[in-house]
Amino acid sequence: MSLTPHWFSTIFGFLAVVARDSAFRVLYCRPGAVGRQPPMSEVVTKKHLHDLGKLMLAFTMLWAYMSFSQLLIIWSGNLPDEIAGIRPA
């Protein structure tokens, strides 16, 4: 993440948890494939598939938001101290 070994980010753990959800997306897509064949075609409805799609969209948006937050942290840490208006902490 950074060239400085002592640098760390507090958002990296949350990002790893959200990225772990990508492994579960295979499981989210499984009812769509299984739901076309009887007897599961009577159990899995379009509402279930829409709900799973909304869940995948929510996790994707959360992942994008957290990835951008991580990028913003890294970018702001690499700004030179000589820029006018930015005071080092």
Summary of the structure (lengths in Angstrom):
residues: 89
radius of gyration: 20.6
end to end distance: 20.5
largest distance: 68.0
contacts: 178
relative contact order: 0.15
helix: 65%
strand: 0%
